[in-house]
Amino acid sequence: MRRRDSTESGSTLGLAKNGDSIGGSGGDDSRAFDSLVSRYTPLVVHVVRRMIRDVDDTEDIHQEVFKKVYEALPAAIRISMHQ
């Protein structure tokens, strides 16, 4: 699995906002997803790191977690994130 630099997509750079909601009316789903990733990345990395103890594997699993979250979103939301 190719490692993604956090600057490639900006997913880990945004600030989490309480008002963000994926699929909400009038919201920017892409920004909301980035916010979700930013908010939960430290927790996911911490939990995985304690279980795995390998930096490269931790990064791969962290990316896989958020890939699964993205894939679990309804198709209409995923499409709106790319427009």
mmCIF file of the N, C-alpha and C atoms, coordinates in Angstrom:
data_MODEL
# 
_entry.id   MODEL 
# 
loop_
_atom_site.group_PDB 
_atom_site.id 
_atom_site.type_symbol 
_atom_site.label_atom_id 
_atom_site.label_alt_id 
_atom_site.label_comp_id 
_atom_site.label_asym_id 
_atom_site.label_entity_id 
_atom_site.label_seq_id 
_atom_site.pdbx_PDB_ins_code 
_atom_site.Cartn_x 
_atom_site.Cartn_y 
_atom_site.Cartn_z 
_atom_site.occupancy 
_atom_site.B_iso_or_equiv 
_atom_site.pdbx_formal_charge 
_atom_site.auth_seq_id 
_atom_site.auth_comp_id 
_atom_site.auth_asym_id 
_atom_site.auth_atom_id 
_atom_site.pdbx_PDB_model_num 
ATOM 1   N N  . MET A 1 1  ? 0.845   -1.169 0.000  1.00 0.00 ? 1  MET A N  1 
ATOM 2   C CA . MET A 1 1  ? 0.000   0.000  0.000  1.00 0.00 ? 1  MET A CA 1 
ATOM 3   C C  . MET A 1 1  ? 0.895   1.238  0.000  1.00 0.00 ? 1  MET A C  1 
ATOM 4   N N  . ARG A 1 2  ? 0.628   2.180  -0.874 1.00 0.00 ? 2  ARG A N  1 
ATOM 5   C CA . ARG A 1 2  ? 1.418   3.400  -0.971 1.00 0.00 ? 2  ARG A CA 1 
ATOM 6   C C  . ARG A 1 2  ? 1.100   4.315  0.191  1.00 0.00 ? 2  ARG A C  1 
ATOM 7   N N  . ARG A 1 3  ? 2.127   4.813  0.848  1.00 0.00 ? 3  ARG A N  1 
ATOM 8   C CA . ARG A 1 3  ? 1.926   5.758  1.951  1.00 0.00 ? 3  ARG A CA 1 
ATOM 9   C C  . ARG A 1 3  ? 1.593   7.119  1.393  1.00 0.00 ? 3  ARG A C  1 
ATOM 10  N N  . ARG A 1 4  ? 0.619   7.755  1.977  1.00 0.00 ? 4  ARG A N  1 
ATOM 11  C CA . ARG A 1 4  ? 0.203   9.073  1.519  1.00 0.00 ? 4  ARG A CA 1 
ATOM 12  C C  . ARG A 1 4  ? 0.777   10.111 2.461  1.00 0.00 ? 4  ARG A C  1 
ATOM 13  N N  . ASP A 1 5  ? 1.453   11.073 1.901  1.00 0.00 ? 5  ASP A N  1 
ATOM 14  C CA . ASP A 1 5  ? 1.933   12.198 2.675  1.00 0.00 ? 5  ASP A CA 1 
ATOM 15  C C  . ASP A 1 5  ? 0.715   13.011 3.092  1.00 0.00 ? 5  ASP A C  1 
ATOM 16  N N  . SER A 1 6  ? 0.695   13.487 4.340  1.00 0.00 ? 6  SER A N  1 
ATOM 17  C CA . SER A 1 6  ? -0.475  14.210 4.835  1.00 0.00 ? 6  SER A CA 1 
ATOM 18  C C  . SER A 1 6  ? -0.736  15.487 4.059  1.00 0.00 ? 6  SER A C  1 
ATOM 19  N N  . THR A 1 7  ? 0.244   15.978 3.316  1.00 0.00 ? 7  THR A N  1 
ATOM 20  C CA . THR A 1 7  ? 0.027   17.201 2.538  1.00 0.00 ? 7  THR A CA 1 
ATOM 21  C C  . THR A 1 7  ? -0.587  16.929 1.179  1.00 0.00 ? 7  THR A C  1 
ATOM 22  N N  . GLU A 1 8  ? -0.674  15.673 0.775  1.00 0.00 ? 8  GLU A N  1 
ATOM 23  C CA . GLU A 1 8  ? -1.226  15.363 -0.548 1.00 0.00 ? 8  GLU A CA 1 
ATOM 24  C C  . GLU A 1 8  ? -2.688  15.750 -0.665 1.00 0.00 ? 8  GLU A C  1 
ATOM 25  N N  . SER A 1 9  ? -3.477  15.395 0.327  1.00 0.00 ? 9  SER A N  1 
ATOM 26  C CA . SER A 1 9  ? -4.905  15.688 0.224  1.00 0.00 ? 9  SER A CA 1 
ATOM 27  C C  . SER A 1 9  ? -5.364  16.749 1.199  1.00 0.00 ? 9  SER A C  1 
ATOM 28  N N  . GLY A 1 10 ? -4.527  17.082 2.155  1.00 0.00 ? 10 GLY A N  1 
ATOM 29  C CA . GLY A 1 10 ? -4.922  18.046 3.167  1.00 0.00 ? 10 GLY A CA 1 
ATOM 30  C C  . GLY A 1 10 ? -5.866  17.459 4.201  1.00 0.00 ? 10 GLY A C  1 
ATOM 31  N N  . SER A 1 11 ? -6.123  16.151 4.148  1.00 0.00 ? 11 SER A N  1 
ATOM 32  C CA . SER A 1 11 ? -7.101  15.544 5.038  1.00 0.00 ? 11 SER A CA 1 
ATOM 33  C C  . SER A 1 11 ? -6.751  15.695 6.504  1.00 0.00 ? 11 SER A C  1 
ATOM 34  N N  . THR A 1 12 ? -5.494  15.698 6.836  1.00 0.00 ? 12 THR A N  1 
ATOM 35  C CA . THR A 1 12 ? -5.138  15.774 8.244  1.00 0.00 ? 12 THR A CA 1 
ATOM 36  C C  . THR A 1 12 ? -4.791  17.190 8.668  1.00 0.00 ? 12 THR A C  1 
ATOM 37  N N  . LEU A 1 13 ? -5.014  18.178 7.808  1.00 0.00 ? 13 LEU A N  1 
ATOM 38  C CA . LEU A 1 13 ? -4.619  19.537 8.124  1.00 0.00 ? 13 LEU A CA 1 
ATOM 39  C C  . LEU A 1 13 ? -5.757  20.433 8.565  1.00 0.00 ? 13 LEU A C  1 
ATOM 40  N N  . GLY A 1 14 ? -7.004  20.088 8.259  1.00 0.00 ? 14 GLY A N  1 
ATOM 41  C CA . GLY A 1 14 ? -8.127  20.963 8.587  1.00 0.00 ? 14 GLY A CA 1 
ATOM 42  C C  . GLY A 1 14 ? -8.462  20.945 10.064 1.00 0.00 ? 14 GLY A C  1 
ATOM 43  N N  . LEU A 1 15 ? -9.173  21.970 10.515 1.00 0.00 ? 15 LEU A N  1 
ATOM 44  C CA . LEU A 1 15 ? -9.608  22.029 11.902 1.00 0.00 ? 15 LEU A CA 1 
ATOM 45  C C  . LEU A 1 15 ? -11.011 21.458 12.015 1.00 0.00 ? 15 LEU A C  1 
ATOM 46  N N  . ALA A 1 16 ? -11.219 20.643 13.025 1.00 0.00 ? 16 ALA A N  1 
ATOM 47  C CA . ALA A 1 16 ? -12.544 20.068 13.245 1.00 0.00 ? 16 ALA A CA 1 
ATOM 48  C C  . ALA A 1 16 ? -13.470 21.151 13.779 1.00 0.00 ? 16 ALA A C  1 
ATOM 49  N N  . LYS A 1 17 ? -14.645 21.217 13.207 1.00 0.00 ? 17 LYS A N  1 
ATOM 50  C CA . LYS A 1 17 ? -15.630 22.212 13.636 1.00 0.00 ? 17 LYS A CA 1 
ATOM 51  C C  . LYS A 1 17 ? -16.878 21.485 14.107 1.00 0.00 ? 17 LYS A C  1 
ATOM 52  N N  . ASN A 1 18 ? -17.454 21.952 15.180 1.00 0.00 ? 18 ASN A N  1 
ATOM 53  C CA . ASN A 1 18 ? -18.651 21.302 15.722 1.00 0.00 ? 18 ASN A CA 1 
ATOM 54  C C  . ASN A 1 18 ? -19.814 21.334 14.746 1.00 0.00 ? 18 ASN A C  1 
ATOM 55  N N  . GLY A 1 19 ? -19.867 22.342 13.868 1.00 0.00 ? 19 GLY A N  1 
ATOM 56  C CA . GLY A 1 19 ? -20.990 22.471 12.955 1.00 0.00 ? 19 GLY A CA 1 
ATOM 57  C C  . GLY A 1 19 ? -20.885 21.628 11.706 1.00 0.00 ? 19 GLY A C  1 
ATOM 58  N N  . ASP A 1 20 ? -19.748 20.983 11.475 1.00 0.00 ? 20 ASP A N  1 
ATOM 59  C CA . ASP A 1 20 ? -19.578 20.189 10.268 1.00 0.00 ? 20 ASP A CA 1 
ATOM 60  C C  . ASP A 1 20 ? -20.413 18.916 10.345 1.00 0.00 ? 20 ASP A C  1 
ATOM 61  N N  . SER A 1 21 ? -21.062 18.594 9.241  1.00 0.00 ? 21 SER A N  1 
ATOM 62  C CA . SER A 1 21 ? -21.785 17.335 9.177  1.00 0.00 ? 21 SER A CA 1 
ATOM 63  C C  . SER A 1 21 ? -21.752 16.833 7.756  1.00 0.00 ? 21 SER A C  1 
ATOM 64  N N  . ILE A 1 22 ? -21.426 15.580 7.612  1.00 0.00 ? 22 ILE A N  1 
ATOM 65  C CA . ILE A 1 22 ? -21.360 14.982 6.292  1.00 0.00 ? 22 ILE A CA 1 
ATOM 66  C C  . ILE A 1 22 ? -22.775 14.657 5.856  1.00 0.00 ? 22 ILE A C  1 
ATOM 67  N N  . GLY A 1 23 ? -23.141 15.172 4.697  1.00 0.00 ? 23 GLY A N  1 
ATOM 68  C CA . GLY A 1 23 ? -24.472 14.929 4.166  1.00 0.00 ? 23 GLY A CA 1 
ATOM 69  C C  . GLY A 1 23 ? -25.518 15.890 4.682  1.00 0.00 ? 23 GLY A C  1 
ATOM 70  N N  . GLY A 1 24 ? -25.114 16.872 5.452  1.00 0.00 ? 24 GLY A N  1 
ATOM 71  C CA . GLY A 1 24 ? -26.057 17.862 5.972  1.00 0.00 ? 24 GLY A CA 1 
ATOM 72  C C  . GLY A 1 24 ? -26.466 18.822 4.878  1.00 0.00 ? 24 GLY A C  1 
ATOM 73  N N  . SER A 1 25 ? -27.524 19.535 5.085  1.00 0.00 ? 25 SER A N  1 
ATOM 74  C CA . SER A 1 25 ? -28.004 20.452 4.056  1.00 0.00 ? 25 SER A CA 1 
ATOM 75  C C  . SER A 1 25 ? -27.074 21.644 3.924  1.00 0.00 ? 25 SER A C  1 
ATOM 76  N N  . GLY A 1 26 ? -26.671 21.925 2.709  1.00 0.00 ? 26 GLY A N  1 
ATOM 77  C CA . GLY A 1 26 ? -25.853 23.086 2.419  1.00 0.00 ? 26 GLY A CA 1 
ATOM 78  C C  . GLY A 1 26 ? -24.415 22.972 2.874  1.00 0.00 ? 26 GLY A C  1 
ATOM 79  N N  . GLY A 1 27 ? -24.014 21.834 3.408  1.00 0.00 ? 27 GLY A N  1 
ATOM 80  C CA . GLY A 1 27 ? -22.652 21.693 3.917  1.00 0.00 ? 27 GLY A CA 1 
ATOM 81  C C  . GLY A 1 27 ? -21.681 21.282 2.836  1.00 0.00 ? 27 GLY A C  1 
ATOM 82  N N  . ASP A 1 28 ? -20.418 21.494 3.104  1.00 0.00 ? 28 ASP A N  1 
ATOM 83  C CA . ASP A 1 28 ? -19.363 21.049 2.206  1.00 0.00 ? 28 ASP A CA 1 
ATOM 84  C C  . ASP A 1 28 ? -18.885 19.700 2.721  1.00 0.00 ? 28 ASP A C  1 
ATOM 85  N N  . ASP A 1 29 ? -19.353 18.612 2.091  1.00 0.00 ? 29 ASP A N  1 
ATOM 86  C CA . ASP A 1 29 ? -19.065 17.267 2.569  1.00 0.00 ? 29 ASP A CA 1 
ATOM 87  C C  . ASP A 1 29 ? -17.575 16.958 2.586  1.00 0.00 ? 29 ASP A C  1 
ATOM 88  N N  . SER A 1 30 ? -16.843 17.450 1.601  1.00 0.00 ? 30 SER A N  1 
ATOM 89  C CA . SER A 1 30 ? -15.409 17.200 1.550  1.00 0.00 ? 30 SER A CA 1 
ATOM 90  C C  . SER A 1 30 ? -14.717 17.823 2.754  1.00 0.00 ? 30 SER A C  1 
ATOM 91  N N  . ARG A 1 31 ? -15.071 19.054 3.052  1.00 0.00 ? 31 ARG A N  1 
ATOM 92  C CA . ARG A 1 31 ? -14.485 19.739 4.207  1.00 0.00 ? 31 ARG A CA 1 
ATOM 93  C C  . ARG A 1 31 ? -14.906 19.047 5.508  1.00 0.00 ? 31 ARG A C  1 
ATOM 94  N N  . ALA A 1 32 ? -16.131 18.578 5.565  1.00 0.00 ? 32 ALA A N  1 
ATOM 95  C CA . ALA A 1 32 ? -16.617 17.882 6.761  1.00 0.00 ? 32 ALA A CA 1 
ATOM 96  C C  . ALA A 1 32 ? -15.861 16.572 6.958  1.00 0.00 ? 32 ALA A C  1 
ATOM 97  N N  . PHE A 1 33 ? -15.601 15.853 5.872  1.00 0.00 ? 33 PHE A N  1 
ATOM 98  C CA . PHE A 1 33 ? -14.846 14.606 5.981  1.00 0.00 ? 33 PHE A CA 1 
ATOM 99  C C  . PHE A 1 33 ? -13.417 14.902 6.410  1.00 0.00 ? 33 PHE A C  1 
ATOM 100 N N  . ASP A 1 34 ? -12.801 15.936 5.834  1.00 0.00 ? 34 ASP A N  1 
ATOM 101 C CA . ASP A 1 34 ? -11.450 16.328 6.246  1.00 0.00 ? 34 ASP A CA 1 
ATOM 102 C C  . ASP A 1 34 ? -11.427 16.673 7.729  1.00 0.00 ? 34 ASP A C  1 
ATOM 103 N N  . SER A 1 35 ? -12.467 17.330 8.178  1.00 0.00 ? 35 SER A N  1 
ATOM 104 C CA . SER A 1 35 ? -12.577 17.703 9.580  1.00 0.00 ? 35 SER A CA 1 
ATOM 105 C C  . SER A 1 35 ? -12.682 16.454 10.465 1.00 0.00 ? 35 SER A C  1 
ATOM 106 N N  . LEU A 1 36 ? -13.467 15.491 10.026 1.00 0.00 ? 36 LEU A N  1 
ATOM 107 C CA . LEU A 1 36 ? -13.608 14.233 10.741 1.00 0.00 ? 36 LEU A CA 1 
ATOM 108 C C  . LEU A 1 36 ? -12.257 13.522 10.827 1.00 0.00 ? 36 LEU A C  1 
ATOM 109 N N  . VAL A 1 37 ? -11.534 13.475 9.716  1.00 0.00 ? 37 VAL A N  1 
ATOM 110 C CA . VAL A 1 37 ? -10.212 12.845 9.694  1.00 0.00 ? 37 VAL A CA 1 
ATOM 111 C C  . VAL A 1 37 ? -9.279  13.576 10.661 1.00 0.00 ? 37 VAL A C  1 
ATOM 112 N N  . SER A 1 38 ? -9.287  14.902 10.608 1.00 0.00 ? 38 SER A N  1 
ATOM 113 C CA . SER A 1 38 ? -8.428  15.686 11.505 1.00 0.00 ? 38 SER A CA 1 
ATOM 114 C C  . SER A 1 38 ? -8.755  15.428 12.972 1.00 0.00 ? 38 SER A C  1 
ATOM 115 N N  . ARG A 1 39 ? -10.029 15.355 13.270 1.00 0.00 ? 39 ARG A N  1 
ATOM 116 C CA . ARG A 1 39 ? -10.453 15.177 14.664 1.00 0.00 ? 39 ARG A CA 1 
ATOM 117 C C  . ARG A 1 39 ? -10.067 13.802 15.197 1.00 0.00 ? 39 ARG A C  1 
ATOM 118 N N  . TYR A 1 40 ? -10.198 12.755 14.391 1.00 0.00 ? 40 TYR A N  1 
ATOM 119 C CA . TYR A 1 40 ? -10.015 11.404 14.902 1.00 0.00 ? 40 TYR A CA 1 
ATOM 120 C C  . TYR A 1 40 ? -8.679  10.755 14.564 1.00 0.00 ? 40 TYR A C  1 
ATOM 121 N N  . THR A 1 41 ? -7.864  11.379 13.720 1.00 0.00 ? 41 THR A N  1 
ATOM 122 C CA . THR A 1 41 ? -6.558  10.806 13.391 1.00 0.00 ? 41 THR A CA 1 
ATOM 123 C C  . THR A 1 41 ? -5.703  10.555 14.635 1.00 0.00 ? 41 THR A C  1 
ATOM 124 N N  . PRO A 1 42 ? -5.560  11.518 15.548 1.00 0.00 ? 42 PRO A N  1 
ATOM 125 C CA . PRO A 1 42 ? -4.716  11.237 16.719 1.00 0.00 ? 42 PRO A CA 1 
ATOM 126 C C  . PRO A 1 42 ? -5.191  10.025 17.529 1.00 0.00 ? 42 PRO A C  1 
ATOM 127 N N  . LEU A 1 43 ? -6.489  9.889  17.693 1.00 0.00 ? 43 LEU A N  1 
ATOM 128 C CA . LEU A 1 43 ? -7.022  8.750  18.444 1.00 0.00 ? 43 LEU A CA 1 
ATOM 129 C C  . LEU A 1 43 ? -6.763  7.437  17.709 1.00 0.00 ? 43 LEU A C  1 
ATOM 130 N N  . VAL A 1 44 ? -7.070  7.410  16.406 1.00 0.00 ? 44 VAL A N  1 
ATOM 131 C CA . VAL A 1 44 ? -6.868  6.184  15.620 1.00 0.00 ? 44 VAL A CA 1 
ATOM 132 C C  . VAL A 1 44 ? -5.394  5.785  15.636 1.00 0.00 ? 44 VAL A C  1 
ATOM 133 N N  . VAL A 1 45 ? -4.507  6.744  15.404 1.00 0.00 ? 45 VAL A N  1 
ATOM 134 C CA . VAL A 1 45 ? -3.073  6.451  15.383 1.00 0.00 ? 45 VAL A CA 1 
ATOM 135 C C  . VAL A 1 45 ? -2.616  5.945  16.756 1.00 0.00 ? 45 VAL A C  1 
ATOM 136 N N  . HIS A 1 46 ? -3.096  6.567  17.813 1.00 0.00 ? 46 HIS A N  1 
ATOM 137 C CA . HIS A 1 46 ? -2.710  6.147  19.159 1.00 0.00 ? 46 HIS A CA 1 
ATOM 138 C C  . HIS A 1 46 ? -3.129  4.696  19.440 1.00 0.00 ? 46 HIS A C  1 
ATOM 139 N N  . VAL A 1 47 ? -4.374  4.394  19.146 1.00 0.00 ? 47 VAL A N  1 
ATOM 140 C CA . VAL A 1 47 ? -4.883  3.041  19.412 1.00 0.00 ? 47 VAL A CA 1 
ATOM 141 C C  . VAL A 1 47 ? -4.144  2.007  18.561 1.00 0.00 ? 47 VAL A C  1 
ATOM 142 N N  . VAL A 1 48 ? -3.984  2.295  17.285 1.00 0.00 ? 48 VAL A N  1 
ATOM 143 C CA . VAL A 1 48 ? -3.303  1.346  16.393 1.00 0.00 ? 48 VAL A CA 1 
ATOM 144 C C  . VAL A 1 48 ? -1.838  1.190  16.812 1.00 0.00 ? 48 VAL A C  1 
ATOM 145 N N  . ARG A 1 49 ? -1.195  2.292  17.136 1.00 0.00 ? 49 ARG A N  1 
ATOM 146 C CA . ARG A 1 49 ? 0.230   2.246  17.530 1.00 0.00 ? 49 ARG A CA 1 
ATOM 147 C C  . ARG A 1 49 ? 0.429   1.383  18.767 1.00 0.00 ? 49 ARG A C  1 
ATOM 148 N N  . ARG A 1 50 ? -0.492  1.464  19.717 1.00 0.00 ? 50 ARG A N  1 
ATOM 149 C CA . ARG A 1 50 ? -0.384  0.626  20.922 1.00 0.00 ? 50 ARG A CA 1 
ATOM 150 C C  . ARG A 1 50 ? -0.563  -0.849 20.598 1.00 0.00 ? 50 ARG A C  1 
ATOM 151 N N  . MET A 1 51 ? -1.358  -1.134 19.576 1.00 0.00 ? 51 MET A N  1 
ATOM 152 C CA . MET A 1 51 ? -1.615  -2.525 19.211 1.00 0.00 ? 51 MET A CA 1 
ATOM 153 C C  . MET A 1 51 ? -0.530  -3.085 18.295 1.00 0.00 ? 51 MET A C  1 
ATOM 154 N N  . ILE A 1 52 ? -0.035  -2.262 17.371 1.00 0.00 ? 52 ILE A N  1 
ATOM 155 C CA . ILE A 1 52 ? 0.846   -2.739 16.312 1.00 0.00 ? 52 ILE A CA 1 
ATOM 156 C C  . ILE A 1 52 ? 2.327   -2.496 16.613 1.00 0.00 ? 52 ILE A C  1 
ATOM 157 N N  . ARG A 1 53 ? 2.649   -1.322 17.128 1.00 0.00 ? 53 ARG A N  1 
ATOM 158 C CA . ARG A 1 53 ? 4.007   -0.929 17.485 1.00 0.00 ? 53 ARG A CA 1 
ATOM 159 C C  . ARG A 1 53 ? 4.967   -0.839 16.298 1.00 0.00 ? 53 ARG A C  1 
ATOM 160 N N  . ASP A 1 54 ? 4.471   -0.666 15.119 1.00 0.00 ? 54 ASP A N  1 
ATOM 161 C CA . ASP A 1 54 ? 5.311   -0.464 13.935 1.00 0.00 ? 54 ASP A CA 1 
ATOM 162 C C  . ASP A 1 54 ? 4.787   0.776  13.220 1.00 0.00 ? 54 ASP A C  1 
ATOM 163 N N  . VAL A 1 55 ? 5.660   1.759  13.030 1.00 0.00 ? 55 VAL A N  1 
ATOM 164 C CA . VAL A 1 55 ? 5.246   3.049  12.489 1.00 0.00 ? 55 VAL A CA 1 
ATOM 165 C C  . VAL A 1 55 ? 4.640   2.917  11.093 1.00 0.00 ? 55 VAL A C  1 
ATOM 166 N N  . ASP A 1 56 ? 5.298   2.179  10.215 1.00 0.00 ? 56 ASP A N  1 
ATOM 167 C CA . ASP A 1 56 ? 4.788   2.037  8.845  1.00 0.00 ? 56 ASP A CA 1 
ATOM 168 C C  . ASP A 1 56 ? 3.448   1.313  8.813  1.00 0.00 ? 56 ASP A C  1 
ATOM 169 N N  . ASP A 1 57 ? 3.331   0.242  9.586  1.00 0.00 ? 57 ASP A N  1 
ATOM 170 C CA . ASP A 1 57 ? 2.057   -0.482 9.640  1.00 0.00 ? 57 ASP A CA 1 
ATOM 171 C C  . ASP A 1 57 ? 0.959   0.377  10.270 1.00 0.00 ? 57 ASP A C  1 
ATOM 172 N N  . THR A 1 58 ? 1.334   1.161  11.269 1.00 0.00 ? 58 THR A N  1 
ATOM 173 C CA . THR A 1 58 ? 0.365   2.059  11.904 1.00 0.00 ? 58 THR A CA 1 
ATOM 174 C C  . THR A 1 58 ? -0.192  3.038  10.889 1.00 0.00 ? 58 THR A C  1 
ATOM 175 N N  . GLU A 1 59 ? 0.684   3.631  10.088 1.00 0.00 ? 59 GLU A N  1 
ATOM 176 C CA . GLU A 1 59 ? 0.245   4.592  9.065  1.00 0.00 ? 59 GLU A CA 1 
ATOM 177 C C  . GLU A 1 59 ? -0.659  3.919  8.037  1.00 0.00 ? 59 GLU A C  1 
ATOM 178 N N  . ASP A 1 60 ? -0.290  2.719  7.608  1.00 0.00 ? 60 ASP A N  1 
ATOM 179 C CA . ASP A 1 60 ? -1.116  1.994  6.635  1.00 0.00 ? 60 ASP A CA 1 
ATOM 180 C C  . ASP A 1 60 ? -2.502  1.692  7.203  1.00 0.00 ? 60 ASP A C  1 
ATOM 181 N N  . ILE A 1 61 ? -2.545  1.235  8.442  1.00 0.00 ? 61 ILE A N  1 
ATOM 182 C CA . ILE A 1 61 ? -3.831  0.896  9.063  1.00 0.00 ? 61 ILE A CA 1 
ATOM 183 C C  . ILE A 1 61 ? -4.655  2.150  9.289  1.00 0.00 ? 61 ILE A C  1 
ATOM 184 N N  . HIS A 1 62 ? -4.024  3.228  9.710  1.00 0.00 ? 62 HIS A N  1 
ATOM 185 C CA . HIS A 1 62 ? -4.715  4.516  9.888  1.00 0.00 ? 62 HIS A CA 1 
ATOM 186 C C  . HIS A 1 62 ? -5.394  4.928  8.587  1.00 0.00 ? 62 HIS A C  1 
ATOM 187 N N  . GLN A 1 63 ? -4.670  4.832  7.477  1.00 0.00 ? 63 GLN A N  1 
ATOM 188 C CA . GLN A 1 63 ? -5.249  5.191  6.181  1.00 0.00 ? 63 GLN A CA 1 
ATOM 189 C C  . GLN A 1 63 ? -6.379  4.242  5.804  1.00 0.00 ? 63 GLN A C  1 
ATOM 190 N N  . GLU A 1 64 ? -6.212  2.979  6.109  1.00 0.00 ? 64 GLU A N  1 
ATOM 191 C CA . GLU A 1 64 ? -7.254  1.990  5.792  1.00 0.00 ? 64 GLU A CA 1 
ATOM 192 C C  . GLU A 1 64 ? -8.532  2.254  6.597  1.00 0.00 ? 64 GLU A C  1 
ATOM 193 N N  . VAL A 1 65 ? -8.382  2.672  7.841  1.00 0.00 ? 65 VAL A N  1 
ATOM 194 C CA . VAL A 1 65 ? -9.551  2.989  8.674  1.00 0.00 ? 65 VAL A CA 1 
ATOM 195 C C  . VAL A 1 65 ? -10.378 4.079  8.015  1.00 0.00 ? 65 VAL A C  1 
ATOM 196 N N  . PHE A 1 66 ? -9.721  5.172  7.612  1.00 0.00 ? 66 PHE A N  1 
ATOM 197 C CA . PHE A 1 66 ? -10.479 6.277  7.025  1.00 0.00 ? 66 PHE A CA 1 
ATOM 198 C C  . PHE A 1 66 ? -10.958 5.956  5.607  1.00 0.00 ? 66 PHE A C  1 
ATOM 199 N N  . LYS A 1 67 ? -10.267 5.069  4.924  1.00 0.00 ? 67 LYS A N  1 
ATOM 200 C CA . LYS A 1 67 ? -10.758 4.596  3.623  1.00 0.00 ? 67 LYS A CA 1 
ATOM 201 C C  . LYS A 1 67 ? -12.072 3.836  3.832  1.00 0.00 ? 67 LYS A C  1 
ATOM 202 N N  . LYS A 1 68 ? -12.112 3.000  4.857  1.00 0.00 ? 68 LYS A N  1 
ATOM 203 C CA . LYS A 1 68 ? -13.337 2.241  5.163  1.00 0.00 ? 68 LYS A CA 1 
ATOM 204 C C  . LYS A 1 68 ? -14.469 3.176  5.577  1.00 0.00 ? 68 LYS A C  1 
ATOM 205 N N  . VAL A 1 69 ? -14.146 4.204  6.345  1.00 0.00 ? 69 VAL A N  1 
ATOM 206 C CA . VAL A 1 69 ? -15.167 5.190  6.733  1.00 0.00 ? 69 VAL A CA 1 
ATOM 207 C C  . VAL A 1 69 ? -15.730 5.848  5.481  1.00 0.00 ? 69 VAL A C  1 
ATOM 208 N N  . TYR A 1 70 ? -14.842 6.277  4.590  1.00 0.00 ? 70 TYR A N  1 
ATOM 209 C CA . TYR A 1 70 ? -15.267 6.928  3.346  1.00 0.00 ? 70 TYR A CA 1 
ATOM 210 C C  . TYR A 1 70 ? -16.146 5.991  2.518  1.00 0.00 ? 70 TYR A C  1 
ATOM 211 N N  . GLU A 1 71 ? -15.715 4.733  2.396  1.00 0.00 ? 71 GLU A N  1 
ATOM 212 C CA . GLU A 1 71 ? -16.476 3.768  1.603  1.00 0.00 ? 71 GLU A CA 1 
ATOM 213 C C  . GLU A 1 71 ? -17.835 3.458  2.237  1.00 0.00 ? 71 GLU A C  1 
ATOM 214 N N  . ALA A 1 72 ? -17.950 3.648  3.535  1.00 0.00 ? 72 ALA A N  1 
ATOM 215 C CA . ALA A 1 72 ? -19.213 3.379  4.220  1.00 0.00 ? 72 ALA A CA 1 
ATOM 216 C C  . ALA A 1 72 ? -20.222 4.519  4.039  1.00 0.00 ? 72 ALA A C  1 
ATOM 217 N N  . LEU A 1 73 ? -19.747 5.667  3.565  1.00 0.00 ? 73 LEU A N  1 
ATOM 218 C CA . LEU A 1 73 ? -20.656 6.784  3.309  1.00 0.00 ? 73 LEU A CA 1 
ATOM 219 C C  . LEU A 1 73 ? -21.574 6.437  2.139  1.00 0.00 ? 73 LEU A C  1 
ATOM 220 N N  . PRO A 1 74 ? -22.796 6.918  2.168  1.00 0.00 ? 74 PRO A N  1 
ATOM 221 C CA . PRO A 1 74 ? -23.684 6.690  1.021  1.00 0.00 ? 74 PRO A CA 1 
ATOM 222 C C  . PRO A 1 74 ? -23.064 7.253  -0.262 1.00 0.00 ? 74 PRO A C  1 
ATOM 223 N N  . ALA A 1 75 ? -23.346 6.625  -1.368 1.00 0.00 ? 75 ALA A N  1 
ATOM 224 C CA . ALA A 1 75 ? -22.769 7.005  -2.663 1.00 0.00 ? 75 ALA A CA 1 
ATOM 225 C C  . ALA A 1 75 ? -23.025 8.465  -3.009 1.00 0.00 ? 75 ALA A C  1 
ATOM 226 N N  . ALA A 1 76 ? -24.193 8.984  -2.700 1.00 0.00 ? 76 ALA A N  1 
ATOM 227 C CA . ALA A 1 76 ? -24.526 10.371 -3.047 1.00 0.00 ? 76 ALA A CA 1 
ATOM 228 C C  . ALA A 1 76 ? -23.594 11.343 -2.328 1.00 0.00 ? 76 ALA A C  1 
ATOM 229 N N  . ILE A 1 77 ? -23.232 11.042 -1.117 1.00 0.00 ? 77 ILE A N  1 
ATOM 230 C CA . ILE A 1 77 ? -22.321 11.910 -0.377 1.00 0.00 ? 77 ILE A CA 1 
ATOM 231 C C  . ILE A 1 77 ? -20.919 11.834 -0.962 1.00 0.00 ? 77 ILE A C  1 
ATOM 232 N N  . ARG A 1 78 ? -20.470 10.617 -1.299 1.00 0.00 ? 78 ARG A N  1 
ATOM 233 C CA . ARG A 1 78 ? -19.136 10.461 -1.895 1.00 0.00 ? 78 ARG A CA 1 
ATOM 234 C C  . ARG A 1 78 ? -19.046 11.242 -3.197 1.00 0.00 ? 78 ARG A C  1 
ATOM 235 N N  . ILE A 1 79 ? -20.095 11.185 -4.003 1.00 0.00 ? 79 ILE A N  1 
ATOM 236 C CA . ILE A 1 79 ? -20.105 11.913 -5.283 1.00 0.00 ? 79 ILE A CA 1 
ATOM 237 C C  . ILE A 1 79 ? -20.043 13.405 -5.036 1.00 0.00 ? 79 ILE A C  1 
ATOM 238 N N  . SER A 1 80 ? -20.818 13.916 -4.081 1.00 0.00 ? 80 SER A N  1 
ATOM 239 C CA . SER A 1 80 ? -20.823 15.353 -3.818 1.00 0.00 ? 80 SER A CA 1 
ATOM 240 C C  . SER A 1 80 ? -19.489 15.846 -3.311 1.00 0.00 ? 80 SER A C  1 
ATOM 241 N N  . MET A 1 81 ? -18.705 14.971 -2.708 1.00 0.00 ? 81 MET A N  1 
ATOM 242 C CA . MET A 1 81 ? -17.383 15.361 -2.200 1.00 0.00 ? 81 MET A CA 1 
ATOM 243 C C  . MET A 1 81 ? -16.390 15.620 -3.329 1.00 0.00 ? 81 MET A C  1 
ATOM 244 N N  . HIS A 1 82 ? -16.667 15.080 -4.502 1.00 0.00 ? 82 HIS A N  1 
ATOM 245 C CA . HIS A 1 82 ? -15.747 15.218 -5.636 1.00 0.00 ? 82 HIS A CA 1 
ATOM 246 C C  . HIS A 1 82 ? -16.196 16.246 -6.647 1.00 0.00 ? 82 HIS A C  1 
ATOM 247 N N  . GLN A 1 83 ? -17.251 16.962 -6.377 1.00 0.00 ? 83 GLN A N  1 
ATOM 248 C CA . GLN A 1 83 ? -17.751 17.971 -7.322 1.00 0.00 ? 83 GLN A CA 1 
ATOM 249 C C  . GLN A 1 83 ? -17.188 19.321 -7.000 1.00 0.00 ? 83 GLN A C  1 
# 
